[in-house]
Amino acid sequence: MDPILVGKAVTTPTSLPASQGKVWLQPKFGNRHGLVAGATGTGKTVTLTTIAEGFSRIGVPVFMADVKGDVAGLAAAGTLNDKLQARIAEIGIDGYTSEASPVIFWDLYGKLGHPVRSTVSEIGPTLLARMLELNDTQSGVLEIVFKLADDNGWLLLDLADLRALLAHASETRKEISGKYGLISTQSVGAIQRAILQIEQQGGDMFFGEPALELADLMRTTPDGRGVIGILAADQLIMKPRLYSSFLLWLLSELFEQLPEVGDLDKPKLVFVFDEAHLLFDDAPPALQQRIEQVVRLIRSKGVGVYFCSQFPDDVPDNILGQLGNRVQHALRAFTPRDQKAVKTAAETFVSNPDLDVAKAIGQLGTGEALVSTLQDKGVPMPVEKTLIAPPRCRMGSITEAERATARAGSPVGAKYDKTVNRESAAEMLAARRAEPAADAKATDKPSRTTPADDGERGMGDVVKDALFGTKRRQGMIETMAKQTARTVGSQMGRKILRGVMGSIFGGKR
């Protein structure tokens, strides 16, 4: 399997052949995960694009988020210019040609790509509570609601189903609390408000059917190239909890559904997690433990996870230690926070006697990075100052027409562009409430066994009906009694009632 060219080592002695001075990423160790870090504007996106192209060319599908809109350039061929040709010549890239990569665009909002959907049940109460930013008590109520749906066979597909089930739980909270645990109207109301907020942000479009099938993220073209799935995230990133929870859900689904395959010649999928710090910000310990477990074990399922962030210490140490392929772009040590990040980055690399890592991190130019990848037997190479190889695609955004063309030729458009709404919890609970109402209506239906009108009856019957009423209307006595009863609550009403009763029984007022 041909290795992926990352760039050329600057610290390699010039007496060696150019081929020995190149830095490669070995496909066999592509599932050992990786990290691309560096300050804004130092070339992280170009590095990610180069790596994604390299995996695609050897038949490995890639899924990555497009936070700024420039990753979409993978769908268009690049343009050679003098600066680019000079970089190609300096690195010594043979057979370089500008070309586009096979791409499928995705978008939670369905505007810049095919809609990405999942059902409420598949998301689960833990991640959904994180999306809704619920506290521990409210999260517990959400757990009870999910258990109630499971026990009754009510499908939770979209937010309308969750709303209906929460309303049902509030109405029957005494019965449910005795069986599952305490449910308060305050907690239910808070969850309902959180759902309303996420709906106003457009997050409700993520919940529904048809749900995303993982096989559609792991496609290859007829000529054997891996398809790159690009998630439009320029708007999604404005809702950090929703963004990070969605990508974590996707990673968890891969972990749970894919079979064990061990170490392959190349990964089955490469998953790029941009703005990785959002995944760990304010994450409770249980969630961090889950992330660590997924990252540690998912490599045996043939999936490589590559985190991208500004600082290497944005990733917790227990996860950072599992990232075998490292690319560190420049960091400017202007603040104590920056100085700590530089120290962390320097300590996590395999030392190179010819390179002062801490000093080099602050002196890297755009398109330069410190690189260490896994080589023979999985041993990390000593860190090298590297000129990053340029990608073959366009380094920048694409036009709306180009995006529309790529989307029109997508093999999955007919499958996901139209929503499906089958019977689920909302419809089941509505039918359940309608049954008692229908029974009551049938019981109260007026009898029509005596259709004779007043003109065909005797005067005595008419007077009797006027005084005592019929089945269809009340009589004078009944009317007076009801009016009297309505005035009983007042002092005047009590006096009137006592006066009437006294007159009837011959007493005194």
Residue pairs with C-beta under 8 A, 6 or more apart in sequence:
1 27
1 28
1 58
1 265
1 266
2 27
2 58
3 24
3 25
3 26
3 27
4 24
4 25
4 26
4 27
4 30
4 51
4 54
4 55
4 58
5 22
5 23
5 24
5 50
5 54
5 91
5 93
5 389
6 22
6 23
6 24
6 25
6 47
6 50
6 51
6 327
6 371
6 373
6 386
6 388
6 389
7 22
7 23
7 91
7 369
7 371
7 386
7 387
7 388
7 389
8 18
8 21
8 22
8 23
8 90
8 91
8 92
8 386
8 387
8 389
9 21
9 22
9 23
9 371
9 384
9 385
9 386
10 368
10 384
10 385
10 386
10 387
11 352
11 354
11 355
11 384
11 385
12 20
12 21
12 384
18 92
19 92
22 91
22 92
23 371
23 373
23 381
23 384
23 386
24 373
25 51
25 54
25 325
25 373
26 373
26 374
26 375
27 55
27 58
27 60
27 265
27 266
27 267
28 263
28 264
28 265
28 266
29 324
29 325
29 373
29 374
29 378
30 55
30 60
30 266
30 267
30 270
30 304
30 325
31 263
31 264
31 267
31 299
31 302
31 303
31 304
32 299
32 304
32 322
32 323
32 324
32 325
32 374
32 378
33 295
33 299
33 304
33 305
33 306
33 307
33 322
33 323
33 324
33 325
34 51
34 304
34 305
34 306
34 307
34 323
34 324
34 325
34 326
34 327
35 306
35 307
35 308
35 309
35 312
35 315
35 320
35 323
35 325
35 326
35 327
35 328
36 44
36 47
36 48
36 51
36 306
36 307
36 308
36 327
36 329
37 44
37 308
37 309
37 310
37 311
37 312
37 314
37 327
37 328
37 329
37 331
37 345
38 44
38 310
38 327
38 328
38 329
38 330
38 331
38 364
38 369
39 310
39 329
39 330
39 331
39 332
40 310
41 366
42 329
42 330
42 364
42 366
42 369
43 329
43 366
43 367
43 368
43 369
43 388
44 308
44 329
45 68
45 70
45 71
46 367
46 388
46 390
46 391
46 395
47 327
47 329
47 369
47 388
48 64
48 71
48 272
48 274
48 306
48 308
49 71
49 73
49 74
49 391
49 393
49 395
50 388
50 389
50 390
50 391
51 270
51 306
52 62
52 64
52 74
52 101
52 228
52 270
52 272
53 74
53 101
53 391
53 392
53 393
55 61
55 62
55 226
55 266
55 267
55 270
56 62
56 101
56 102
56 225
56 226
56 227
56 228
57 225
57 226
58 226
58 266
59 220
59 224
59 225
59 226
59 266
60 226
60 266
60 267
60 268
60 269
60 270
61 217
61 218
61 219
61 220
61 226
61 227
61 228
61 229
61 268
61 269
61 270
62 226
62 227
62 228
62 229
62 269
62 270
62 271
62 272
63 217
63 228
63 229
63 231
63 250
63 269
63 270
63 271
63 272
64 71
64 228
64 229
64 230
64 231
64 271
64 272
64 274
65 71
65 230
65 231
65 233
65 236
65 237
65 243
65 247
65 272
65 273
65 274
65 275
66 72
66 230
66 231
66 232
66 233
66 234
67 233
67 234
67 237
67 274
67 275
68 234
69 232
69 234
69 397
70 395
70 396
70 397
71 230
72 103
72 105
72 230
72 232
72 397
72 398
72 403
73 393
73 394
73 395
73 396
73 397
73 398
74 100
74 101
74 103
74 228
74 230
74 391
74 393
74 394
75 100
75 101
75 103
75 105
75 230
75 393
75 398
75 402
75 403
75 406
76 100
76 393
76 394
76 398
76 402
77 98
77 99
77 100
77 392
77 393
77 394
78 84
78 98
78 99
78 390
78 391
78 392
78 393
78 394
78 395
79 98
79 394
80 98
84 390
87 367
87 387
87 389
87 390
88 96
88 390
90 387
91 387
91 389
93 389
96 392
97 392
98 392
98 393
99 392
99 393
100 393
100 394
101 225
101 228
101 393
102 221
102 225
102 226
102 227
102 228
103 227
103 228
103 229
103 230
103 406
104 113
104 114
104 216
104 219
104 227
104 228
104 229
104 230
104 410
104 411
104 412
105 112
105 113
105 114
105 230
105 232
105 403
105 406
105 407
105 410
106 113
106 114
106 115
106 116
106 229
106 230
106 231
106 232
107 113
107 114
107 115
107 116
107 231
107 232
108 115
108 116
108 202
108 203
108 205
108 206
108 231
108 236
108 242
108 246
109 115
109 202
109 205
109 232
109 235
109 236
110 205
110 417
111 232
112 232
112 403
113 230
113 231
113 232
113 407
114 407
114 410
114 412
114 413
114 416
114 417
115 205
115 416
115 417
115 419
116 206
116 212
116 231
116 246
116 416
117 205
117 206
117 207
117 208
117 209
117 210
117 211
117 212
117 416
117 419
118 206
118 207
118 211
118 212
118 249
119 155
119 156
119 157
119 158
119 207
119 208
119 209
119 211
120 128
120 156
120 157
120 158
120 159
120 161
120 162
120 207
121 146
121 149
121 155
121 156
121 157
122 211
122 249
122 253
123 131
123 207
123 249
124 146
125 139
125 142
125 143
125 145
125 146
126 139
126 286
126 287
126 290
127 245
127 248
127 249
127 252
128 142
129 138
129 139
129 142
130 241
130 245
130 283
130 287
131 198
131 203
131 241
131 242
131 245
132 138
132 142
132 191
132 194
132 195
132 197
132 198
133 194
133 241
134 142
134 190
134 191
134 194
137 187
138 187
138 190
138 191
138 194
140 181
141 169
141 183
141 184
141 187
141 188
141 191
142 191
144 169
144 176
144 180
144 181
144 183
145 162
145 165
145 166
145 169
146 156
147 180
148 154
148 165
148 169
148 176
148 180
149 155
149 156
149 165
149 425
154 161
154 165
154 424
154 425
154 428
154 429
155 161
155 422
155 423
155 424
155 425
155 428
156 162
156 165
156 424
156 425
157 207
157 208
157 209
157 421
157 422
157 424
157 425
158 204
158 207
158 208
158 421
158 424
159 195
159 198
159 199
159 204
159 207
160 426
161 424
161 425
161 426
162 195
162 425
163 192
163 195
163 426
164 425
164 426
164 429
164 430
165 425
165 429
166 188
166 191
166 192
167 429
168 429
169 176
169 183
169 188
170 183
170 185
170 188
173 183
173 184
173 185
173 188
176 183
177 183
198 204
198 242
201 239
201 242
202 235
203 239
203 242
206 242
206 246
208 419
208 420
208 421
209 419
209 420
209 421
209 422
210 415
210 416
210 419
210 420
212 250
212 416
214 253
214 254
214 257
214 258
216 412
216 415
217 229
217 250
217 269
218 268
218 269
219 226
219 227
219 411
220 226
220 227
221 227
233 243
233 274
236 242
236 243
236 246
237 243
237 275
237 278
240 278
240 281
243 275
243 278
244 278
244 279
244 281
247 273
247 279
248 279
248 291
250 271
251 271
251 273
251 294
251 298
251 305
252 290
252 294
254 269
254 271
254 298
254 301
254 303
255 294
255 297
255 298
255 301
255 303
258 268
258 298
258 301
258 302
258 303
259 301
260 300
260 301
261 268
261 300
261 301
261 302
262 300
263 300
264 302
267 302
267 303
267 304
268 301
268 302
268 303
269 302
269 303
269 304
270 303
270 304
270 306
271 303
271 304
271 305
271 306
272 306
272 308
273 279
273 305
273 306
273 307
273 308
274 308
275 308
275 309
276 307
276 308
276 309
276 314
276 315
277 309
277 310
277 311
277 314
277 315
279 291
280 288
280 291
280 314
280 315
280 316
283 291
288 316
291 319
292 316
292 318
292 319
295 305
295 319
295 322
296 322
298 305
306 325
307 315
307 319
307 323
309 315
311 331
311 337
311 341
311 344
311 345
312 320
312 328
312 341
312 344
312 345
312 348
313 320
313 340
313 341
313 344
315 323
320 348
324 373
324 374
324 378
324 380
325 372
325 373
325 374
326 348
326 349
326 370
326 371
326 372
326 373
326 380
326 383
327 369
327 370
327 371
327 388
328 345
328 349
328 361
328 369
328 370
328 371
329 364
329 368
329 369
330 361
330 362
330 363
330 364
330 365
330 366
330 368
330 369
331 338
331 341
331 342
331 345
331 361
331 362
332 338
332 362
333 339
333 341
333 342
333 362
342 358
342 361
342 362
343 358
345 357
345 361
345 370
346 357
346 358
346 361
349 357
349 370
349 372
349 382
349 383
350 372
350 380
350 381
350 382
350 383
351 357
351 382
351 383
352 382
352 383
352 384
355 370
355 383
355 384
355 385
357 370
357 383
360 370
360 385
361 370
364 370
364 385
367 387
367 388
368 385
368 386
368 387
368 388
369 385
369 386
369 388
370 383
370 384
370 385
370 386
371 383
371 384
371 386
372 380
372 381
372 382
372 383
372 384
373 380
373 381
374 380
374 381
375 381
398 406
407 413
446 471
446 472
447 471
454 462
454 465
465 475
466 475
466 476
467 475
467 476
467 477
468 475
468 477
468 478
469 475
469 477
469 478
474 482
484 493
484 496
484 497
484 500
486 493
487 493
487 496
487 497
488 494
488 497
498 509
499 509
501 507
502 508
502 509
